[in-house]
Amino acid sequence: MWDKDQELIRPADGTMNVWEGFAVRGDHFAAERNTAQFILWRRHKARVEVFAEYSLLGGKVDFTVNFRQRKALMPSPGFKTGRFAFDLNPGFNFLKFTKKKKDALKIRAIRIGSGAAKAGPHLLAGQSLKSFHLPGQGLLELSGRGTVEIIRELASGEGLAASSEESTTGLLQRNISRTFTFSAPGVLTIKAKKGSFNLHSYSYNATAAVSADARIAFTSKPNIYVVLSDACQASHLGTYGYRRNTSPHIDAFARDAVVYENAYTNAVFTLASVSTILSGIYPDSHGVNSLLFTLPRRLLTLPEFLKSNGYVTSIITSTFGVSARFGFTQGVDAFLHVPEKVWAAKAASIFSELGGWLEKMPTPHFSYMHFIHPHLPKVPPPDFPVYFREKRSTLERIAQLQKKEKQTGVPLTAAELQEIVDGYDSSIAWVDGEFGKILELLRIKNLYDESLIIFLADHGEALGEHGVLSHSNNVYDETARVPLIVKYPKSLGIKGRVPRLVELADIFPTISSLLGQPLVLDGRNLLAGGGAAGLDDRPVVSRSVNKSPKYALRWKNWYYMVDFVDNSDKLFLLTADPRRETGDDHAGMRMFLKARFLSWYSRFRNGSGSVSEFSLKNLPTSVIDEMKTLGYL
C-alpha cells in the first residue's frame, strides 16, 4: 500500500506488485491456476482505461475487475494489447482472470492509461510504502539519495504502537540495508523524507505459529450428538448474557459443558456454514458460496470419517437447506427430513425421530439434528405457550414486517421491531424446550454423561442492531457470532468458559483429534489452546453469500468488515461501543486489519477441484415456497 497510484504491473517491478495464481516466467506472468489475479492499488475512485498485454492459447478468458465488471480476453497466439474501461476503487482493486485448465494465459504487463510505461522511482519525497507482517524477520534494501524513515508498528487489542529510525545516504553510498523483526503482527512503513528511493530487495520469513498441542483423547468411542438451532444469535441466550429467560435448558446444559464465548461462523448462510461444519474446510476453499452449489463429493465429511471409525450415522433436519439435493448424505446411514410445517400433536418431530432411531442403533453412533427455528420469520407452533408477548404474531405477520422496510424504504417502528424480536425470542424458547427433551431422553437411556454433545448455530441473525434484519448479505457481529457449547464426555473432566476466538470449522478437527486421528483441515482443534486465558493472536473470518461477498474479520477486540465490490469497509472496537464505527483515529488499525484479511484471503480463496451446480428449476414447488418464506428468493 503506498501513497501514489499504481500504474504498471510487470515482472520487472515484482517487489511492488501483488499477485496470486501466477508465476513469473522471464518477461511475463504465466497463469498457473484456473483463477489468477493481481491486486492494484489506487488513491481515488475513477473510471480508467486498462491495457492488458497478453497472449492466450485456447478459449476466451474472463477478465473481471472487483468481482462484477467483466470483459473477455480473446485468444491470441502472440502478445497483443487489449484495451478495456473499468471503474476502479480507492485502495485495493482485484483484477481476476478465469480460464479453463487447458488454456495457456501469459500477461506481460497491465498498464493504466495509454501513456508509455513509467519506470521512475518507487518513492518520491513525502511518499511512503506500507506492508503487513506476521511475527518474523525480514531484510530491506533500498537504493537512492536522501533520507528514509523506517517505521515499525506492532498491533494489539487496543491499537498500534510505533517505533522508527532514519537513514541517510551519502555522496558515494546510495544503498540502505536493514533487517527488521516483528514480535507481533504489525505494519512496516518505508517513508522517503528527502530525495527519492527504489525498493531494491524485500524479503521476509514469518515465524511458524506454534499452538499448544492438545494431547487429550477419548478413552473410548463416545456417541456424538450435534444439535443446531438455525440463525440463533448468541447474545439472545442466557448463558451469553441475555436478559430474557429464553433458554433455561441450554443454560443448564452449559454448566456441564465448555462455553466458547467468542465463536464465529465461517459463512452467514446455512448451505456454506453446514458444509464447513461437516468438512472442516472454509467456504472460500470448498466453493459452496451460493444456493446453487452442492457440497463437493471430493471432500471427506465428518459422517464419512466417523463411519470409517465404526460409527452409525444420521442426520435429522427440518430445513430444505440441509438435504440430499445439496450433497449432505455423504457417509450418512439414515437421512430423516421432518416437514416443519406439520404441527399436529402426533406429527413427527426431530425429537421423536431421534427417539425412534436410538431404539435400533448400536453404539457408537452419531446424529446431527438441525432445527430451522429461530430463523426469521419462523414462529413457534400454535400449541406452544405465548412467550414475551400478550398477542401471538403469525409467520405471515413477521414475514410482512421483514419485507416492509426492504420494499418501502421506510424503517420499522420501535414497536414493529420489538414484535419481530418477541417472535424470535419465542422461537428460541421453543427450540430450548425441544433441546431439553433431547437431553432428558439421553439421560433416561444412560447416554448423556459419556457422550460428546454439541449445541450451536450455523449463523446468527441481525435484529435491527445496525439497521438491518436477517443474515446472508450482512456480516455484522450479531450475524457472524454464534453459540458454541460443547459437553465433552464426563470422564475427560473438561468444562468452563473459553474467551479465545474459535470458529465452526474447528468442530471436525476437534473430533478427529479426540479419536486419535488428527486431520489437517482449515479449522483447528478446539482444545489445542489448553487453558490459556484471554484472546490469542488468531483471526477468524466470516463471509456472506454469493461470489462477490462481504467479509468480516475478528481479531482480538477488533471487528473489521470489507466489501470488495466497492472497497468500502467498517471498523468496530468491541471493547468500546460494538455498534458504533470507529473514527479516523484508528485509520492505522483499519489498514492493518485490511492487510491481515488479505493475508488470510490469499491462502484460502482458491480451493482445489470444483463444486456441482444445479438449476432452481429442478427444485420441488414446496422447496421454492420455503425458500421464499425464509427470504432466500
URRACOR-V263313 format. One line per field, one symbol per residue. phi: phi as a letter, one per 30 degrees, with the letter a starting at -180 (. if undefined). psi: psi as a letter, one per 30 degrees, with the letter a starting at -180 (. if undefined). Layout:
phi->???
psi->???
This chain:
phi->.bdbddcbbaedcedccbbajcbdbicbccdccdbbaccccbdbdacbcccccbbbckcdbdccchibdbbbcceadcdbcccbcbcccdjdbcccccbceddccbcdacbcidddecbdedbcejcbbcbcbdelbbbbbcblbkbbcccccccbdclcccbbbcbbdcdccccbbbcbbbdbeabcccbddbibbcddaababddddccdddcdbddadddbbccccdiddedccedcjddcddbdddddeddcbccddbcbdcacbeedddededbicdedcdidbadcccedddddceedddedcidcbbbbbcbddcaddciccdicdbccccddddceecddbeddddeddddccdcdbbbccbdddcedcdbddeddedciadcdcdeddddddededddcicdddedddddddddddddddddedddedddddddedhcdecccbbcabdacadbiebibcibicbbdedccdbdbbbcdeeddicakbbdddbbddddddddddddibecdbddbddcddhcediccddcbbbbcdidcdcbbbcbhccbcbbcddcidbbbbcddcbdccddcddcdddededddddddddddcdcddibcdbbcdddddeddeddddddjdb
psi->klglkkfkjlefhefglklkflkkicglkkjflfklllkkklelklklkkkjjlkkkbalkkjkkhffjkakklkjelklkkklklkklkbkkjjkkjllefkjkkjekkkklfllkkhakeklkfllkkkkklkaklkkklkakakkkjkkkkkaffakkklllkkklaefjgkkkkllljflkakkkjkjekallkjekjlkjkkkkjlkkjgklkfljlkkkjjkjkhjkeggkefggkflifheeeeeeffgakjjfikklfkhkeeeeeeeeffgklefefgiglfgllkkffkkleeeeeefggkkklkjkgkffjlefggggjgkejjkkjjffjgleglkleeeeeeeeffgklkllkkkkjkfkgkkhklllegkkkkgkekkkleeeeeeeefeeeefgklkleeeeeeeeeeeeeeeeeeeeeeeeeeeeeeeghfeegljkkkllflakkhgeggllabeglhlefefklkjjjjlkeffhjlakjflkllfffeefeeeefggikkjlellkfgffbgklakagklkkllallfilklkkkjbgkjkkkjfeggllkkkjffcjffkklaffheeeeeeeeeeeeeeefeffjllallkklkfffkleeeeeeeeefgf.
